[in-house]
Amino acid sequence: MGGTPRVAIIGAGIVGCSLADELVLRGWRDVTVIEQGGLFKTGGSTSHAPGIIFQTNASKTMQGFATYTIQKAASLELDGRWCLNPVGSLELALTPERLAEIHRRHDFAESWGLAGRVIDPDETAQLWPYVDRTRIVGAYHVPSDGLTDAMRVSEAQARRATEGGARFLGEHTVTGIRTDDGQVRAVITDHGEIPADIIVAAAGIWGPRIGAMVGMTTALQPLAHQLTWTTPLPEVQAFAIPPEREAIHPNIRVQDRDMYLREYPDRLAVGGYGHVPLPVDANDLLHPSVAPVMPSVLEFTPDTFAETWSWAEELVPALRAPGARIERGINGIFSFTPDGFPLMGESRDVGGFWLAEAVWVTHALGVGRAMAEWLVDGGSTSDLHECDLNRFEAHQLSPSFIHDRGIQNYVEVYDIVHPLQPMEEPRPLRTSPFYEREGELGAYFLEGSGWERPHWYGVNESLLGRYDIPSRNAWAARYWHPIVGAEALATRDGVAMYDVTPLKRIAVEGDGAAAFLDALTTNRVDRPVGTVVYSLLLDERGGVRSDLTIARLGQDRFQVGANGPLDLDLLERQAPHDGSVSVRDITSATCCIGLWGPRARDVLSTVTDADLSNEAFRYFQARDIWVGSMPVTALRLSYVGELGWELYTSAEMGLRLWDTLWIAGREHGLIAAGRGAFGSLRLEKGYRFSGVDMTTEHDPYEAGLGFAVRMDKGDFVGRDALVGKSAETVERRLVPLLIADPQAVVMGKEPVRIEGRPAGYVTSAGFGYSIGSAIAYAWLPVAAARPGRPVTIRYFGEDIPASVAAEPLFDPEMRRLRS
Ligand SMILES: Cc1cc2nc3c(=O)[nH]c(=O)nc-3n(C[C@H](O)[C@H](O)[C@H](O)COP(=O)(O)OP(=O)(O)OC[C@H]3O[C@@H](n4cnc5c(N)ncnc54)[C@H](O)[C@@H]3O)c2cc1C
C-alpha cells in the first residue's frame, strides 16, 4: 500500500462530512464518501436538525467535542452564509431542584473550560423576552452557545474536502462490504465496488444495517423525536430579525418540561422529549428514493405532542394568543445508545471497519476531528474511553438491552441524574456467588456494568454506636448511609471482607505472555513467578489508558486485574496471533473476596496451612494456596491500604469460600463491607481510579504514577512519548485537597478556583473517615499544587474552602500494608 490508505466513509451527513474534511486536512486525500441520498439534503437526521448547540455536558470529552463544533463552525461559511450563529443558550429552571441542578451543570461546564452564569428571572426575561418570568426561578446562560445550520456546515466541510482531493458520491447505496481474511477490502454499492483499506460507517440511524453487513452488532436504537414549528407570531415578528440571521435570541432548554425552543425570523420551533417513546427498527427505514418526505422523517403525531404544547403555552404567553398554534411538525428519527455516548472506533472482529455513529450535530465536528486523529495518528487528543464502541459487556449488546436502554436514555435525556444512580432494568442481571449471603446481611445494592454491588450492609448499623460518622449535604447523601463510614473504620480497626468479583480479570497465558505484557505495559513484568506488578497501559502519545495489576502465577501464566472491556479488547488486539499468547476474560468464571484489615492474617491463617507470615508471603506477591478443599489464588494486595489478600477461586466454589471465611472470622470481629467504604479507604491512600482520576489526556508523571514506569527496561507502547518527561517537568498534577467543613462532601467534576479564578477540577471525591476530613482529588497547575495552598471548590453555586495536601493522606510509611 503506497501513500495514504484508501478510506471509504458511508454517509454524507454531518459526521461523514466532518470526518472527510478532517482527514483531508491531515493529508489523507484518498477519501470517498458514499451517500445513498442526494448531496447534501440526504434524507438523514442532519437534513432536518434545527442545529441547536448546548456545549454543557457532564462528560469532559463530550463538552470538548461540542466546543470544537462551535469553534470550527464559526470559522466556516458557505456562499457567504454563516455556519455558526452565536445566539447563546438558556437552560430555564422552573423549580428550586432544577435551579440547584443548573448550578451543578454550570460548575462542571466551568471545570471543562466553558464560561457561563446562573442568572435571575429578570435577566432571563431580558435575554429571552418570550418567557413568562413568573414561571421561572432562574436560568443558566452560556453566551458562546449557538445555532449551526447542519446541512450548510456539512456542505462547507465537504467542499473543502473535495478541493483537497476527497470524492463525494451521492445516490450511491452501499449494499455490502467485501472482507477477506478478517480485513475490509471494498465497499459494494449499487454502482459497483469501491476498494478501501479503511471503511468508516457514519450512517447514523442506518448504523445497525451497515454493521450487519460485517456481522457486527451496533449498539444503537433509532427513536422518533418530535419537533414543531408554530404559526407566525407577532411577538417574534416585532424584532424584525433579518432573514439571513435566522435568530437573534438564545436557544432555550426547559428540562423540567423535557422541551426546547429556538427562534426563527417570524416564529418559534418547539421540540420535546416528553412524549411516549417512539422506537423505530433500523430495518424499517426507507430508502430516500421511496420515502414520502425523507427516510428520517415520519408523519407527525399531534396527540403525542399535546402535553408538550400545553407546557410551551404555559411558559410562552405568545403561544396562548388566538391564532397561535402548531403549523407543522415532524417525528424525526435519530440515534440513542445504551449509555448515551457515541459509537467510535474499530470493530473487534473486522480489521479496518470503523464506526462514527450516534452523534448529535452538537458533537459532530469534534467527533470528526477525534476520528481523524485516531485514524491518522493512532490516537486522539480527546479521551475516548466513554465513546469507544468496544466498551460494552456482552449483555449490553443484546437486542433487548439496546432497545430498552436506548428508550430509557431518550426518556432521561433531560433528567437530573445523580452520578451513582443505577440502572433500573434489567436487574438483577449479574450476581456474584456471594449475592445470597449479601442479601441476608442487608446489602444495599447499586448496579455497575450489570453487576449487583453491595454499597453497605444494613446489618452493620450496629457499628454506628462505636463510631461517630458526620452527616452530609443532601446531594452527597443520596445512595449513601452513615454505615459506609462505620464499615471503613471497622476495616482499619479489625478486618472486613469485600466482594470484588465485578473487577475485570484476564488470564494471559503462553510462552510469549511475559514478553507480550512487558512490551505492552510500562512496568517490568518479566519477574519471578509469584510477583505482582502494578503497570500502566499507555497510548502512543504516552497518555494513561488504564492501570493493571499483573500477577505472575506461573512461568507462562499471568492473571491481569483490569478496568473493563476496553482493556480486554486492547490485550486481545495486541496479542501475537501466532499461538504464543492466549488472552481470556475469566471474570465470570471466577470470584474474589478482598480480605483486608489488621486482623486479616488472623482470619486467613485459621483456614489455610499456607505460610502467611510477612517473610514468606510479602506485599505484592501471589501464591496458589488451599483454603480447605478450595484452590485459591491469593494476591497480597489491598486497594484499601491495609494488610490483606485478594482471594480468588472459581465461581462455583465462591459461596463456600465466603462461608468459610465468615465462620473463621467470627472470633476476630470480621464484617462484610461495601463499595462505599472501599471508595473512602482508597481515596485516603491516594490510589487512582483509571478513567476518572486519569485518562489518556494525562501522562503517568502528571498522574503521580511515574513509579510504575521503567524507562530503562526497553521498549513499550508509549515510551517514546515519555522521553524527557519526569515528575519534575510536569505542568499539572493530580493532588488531594482537604475540605475544612466535614459535611461539605463533593462528588467529582467540580471546578477548583484559586483567588476566584478557575484553576482545575475535581476527579474523585469522598470522605476520609480515618483522617476525619472530606477529600477531593483534583487536577491543578503545578505552581498551585503545593501542600497548604488554599483553594475553593465550586459546589452548587457555593465556594467551599479547601487546601492542597501532601499524599498519601493515610499511612504514608505503608506500615499497615507491609506488616
Ligand atoms: C427532530 C430532530 C431534531 C434534532 N435536533 C438537533 C439539534 O438541535 N442539535 C443536535 O445536536 N442534534 C439534533 N438532532 C440530532 C442530529 O440530527 C443527529 O444526531 C445528527 O444529524 C446525525 O448525523 P449523522 O451524520 O450521524 O447521521 P445522518 O445525517 O443521518 O447521516 C447518515 C447518512 O448515511 C446515509 N446512509 C445510510 N445508509 C446508507 C447506505 N447503505 N449507503 C449509503 N449511504 C447510507 C444516509 O442517507 C445519511 O445521509 C436532532 C434530531 C432530530 C431527529
The ligand as an SDF file (V2000), in Angstrom:
LIG
                    3D

 53 58  0  0  0  0  0  0  0  0999 V2000
  -36.0750   16.2870   15.0170 C   0  0  0  0  0  0  0  0  0  0  0  0
  -34.6260   16.2710   15.3480 C   0  0  0  0  0  0  0  0  0  0  0  0
  -34.0410   17.3830   15.8790 C   0  0  0  0  0  0  0  0  0  0  0  0
  -32.6930   17.3630   16.2040 C   0  0  0  0  0  0  0  0  0  0  0  0
  -32.1350   18.4940   16.6870 N   0  0  0  0  0  0  0  0  0  0  0  0
  -30.8200   18.5090   16.9900 C   0  0  0  0  0  0  0  0  0  0  0  0
  -30.2180   19.6860   17.4600 C   0  0  0  0  0  0  0  0  0  0  0  0
  -30.8450   20.7400   17.5530 O   0  0  0  0  0  0  0  0  0  0  0  0
  -28.9180   19.6310   17.8320 N   0  0  0  0  0  0  0  0  0  0  0  0
  -28.2030   18.4870   17.7410 C   0  0  0  0  0  0  0  0  0  0  0  0
  -27.0550   18.4820   18.1350 O   0  0  0  0  0  0  0  0  0  0  0  0
  -28.7300   17.3660   17.2430 N   0  0  0  0  0  0  0  0  0  0  0  0
  -30.0280   17.3420   16.8670 C   0  0  0  0  0  0  0  0  0  0  0  0
  -30.5890   16.1890   16.3910 N   0  0  0  0  0  0  0  0  0  0  0  0
  -29.7520   15.0050   16.2140 C   0  0  0  0  0  0  0  0  0  0  0  0
  -28.9760   15.1000   14.9110 C   0  0  0  0  0  0  0  0  0  0  0  0
  -29.8200   15.4630   13.8760 O   0  0  0  0  0  0  0  0  0  0  0  0
  -28.3040   13.7940   14.5300 C   0  0  0  0  0  0  0  0  0  0  0  0
  -27.7750   13.1980   15.6500 O   0  0  0  0  0  0  0  0  0  0  0  0
  -27.2090   14.0190   13.5030 C   0  0  0  0  0  0  0  0  0  0  0  0
  -27.6960   14.7660   12.4160 O   0  0  0  0  0  0  0  0  0  0  0  0
  -26.6530   12.7100   12.9960 C   0  0  0  0  0  0  0  0  0  0  0  0
  -25.7410   12.9560   11.9520 O   0  0  0  0  0  0  0  0  0  0  0  0
  -25.1150   11.7320   11.1560 P   0  0  0  0  0  0  0  0  0  0  0  0
  -24.2030   12.2810   10.1460 O   0  0  0  0  0  0  0  0  0  0  0  0
  -24.5890   10.7360   12.1070 O   0  0  0  0  0  0  0  0  0  0  0  0
  -26.3700   10.9960   10.5140 O   0  0  0  0  0  0  0  0  0  0  0  0
  -27.2030   11.3180    9.1870 P   0  0  0  0  0  0  0  0  0  0  0  0
  -27.3710   12.7510    8.9650 O   0  0  0  0  0  0  0  0  0  0  0  0
  -28.4430   10.5020    9.2790 O   0  0  0  0  0  0  0  0  0  0  0  0
  -26.2650   10.7680    8.0730 O   0  0  0  0  0  0  0  0  0  0  0  0
  -26.1330    9.3860    7.7950 C   0  0  0  0  0  0  0  0  0  0  0  0
  -26.1430    9.2160    6.3070 C   0  0  0  0  0  0  0  0  0  0  0  0
  -25.8430    7.8810    5.9580 O   0  0  0  0  0  0  0  0  0  0  0  0
  -26.5190    7.6240    4.7590 C   0  0  0  0  0  0  0  0  0  0  0  0
  -26.6260    6.1750    4.5730 N   0  0  0  0  0  0  0  0  0  0  0  0
  -27.2430    5.2840    5.3680 C   0  0  0  0  0  0  0  0  0  0  0  0
  -27.1910    4.0540    4.8560 N   0  0  0  0  0  0  0  0  0  0  0  0
  -26.5220    4.1610    3.6810 C   0  0  0  0  0  0  0  0  0  0  0  0
  -26.1610    3.2310    2.6880 C   0  0  0  0  0  0  0  0  0  0  0  0
  -26.4950    1.9330    2.7630 N   0  0  0  0  0  0  0  0  0  0  0  0
  -25.4840    3.6780    1.6210 N   0  0  0  0  0  0  0  0  0  0  0  0
  -25.1370    4.9870    1.5090 C   0  0  0  0  0  0  0  0  0  0  0  0
  -25.4740    5.9140    2.4160 N   0  0  0  0  0  0  0  0  0  0  0  0
  -26.1560    5.4910    3.5070 C   0  0  0  0  0  0  0  0  0  0  0  0
  -27.8570    8.2760    4.9840 C   0  0  0  0  0  0  0  0  0  0  0  0
  -28.5630    8.5040    3.7930 O   0  0  0  0  0  0  0  0  0  0  0  0
  -27.4930    9.5290    5.7140 C   0  0  0  0  0  0  0  0  0  0  0  0
  -27.3870   10.6430    4.8750 O   0  0  0  0  0  0  0  0  0  0  0  0
  -31.9330   16.1990   16.0240 C   0  0  0  0  0  0  0  0  0  0  0  0
  -32.5330   15.0550   15.5200 C   0  0  0  0  0  0  0  0  0  0  0  0
  -33.8640   15.0890   15.1880 C   0  0  0  0  0  0  0  0  0  0  0  0
  -34.4640   13.8490   14.6480 C   0  0  0  0  0  0  0  0  0  0  0  0
  1  2  1  0
  2  3  1  0
  2 52  2  0
  3  4  2  0
  4  5  1  0
  4 50  1  0
  5  6  2  0
  6  7  1  0
  6 13  1  0
  7  8  2  0
  7  9  1  0
  9 10  1  0
 10 11  2  0
 10 12  1  0
 12 13  2  0
 13 14  1  0
 14 15  1  0
 14 50  1  0
 15 16  1  0
 16 17  1  0
 16 18  1  0
 18 19  1  0
 18 20  1  0
 20 21  1  0
 20 22  1  0
 22 23  1  0
 23 24  1  0
 24 25  2  0
 24 26  1  0
 24 27  1  0
 27 28  1  0
 28 29  2  0
 28 30  1  0
 28 31  1  0
 31 32  1  0
 32 33  1  0
 33 34  1  0
 33 48  1  0
 34 35  1  0
 35 36  1  0
 35 46  1  0
 36 37  1  0
 36 45  1  0
 37 38  2  0
 38 39  1  0
 39 40  1  0
 39 45  2  0
 40 41  1  0
 40 42  2  0
 42 43  1  0
 43 44  2  0
 44 45  1  0
 46 47  1  0
 46 48  1  0
 48 49  1  0
 50 51  2  0
 51 52  1  0
 52 53  1  0
M  END
$$$$
